[in-house]
Amino acid sequence: MAGVELTAIEINGSPALAAWAGDALMSVVVLEVRDELVGHAWAMMNPDKLDFVRRQLARA
């Protein structure tokens, strides 16, 4: 999507991708990696959870 930037982050010890539109966190995809392959991917789009993640990333 035009104007969306992906950044690599870590959520609870798991690799994840954060999708940003400017300063707004649009979604987070958390990856479960086994044997160097992605076994599962969980998408987070709940505004309350995204706000919590955004605040945690701002502290880091």
Secondary structure, 3 states (H helix, E strand, C coil): CCCCEEEEEEECCEEEEEEEECCEEEEEEEEEEECCEEEEEEEECCHHHHHHHHHHHHHC
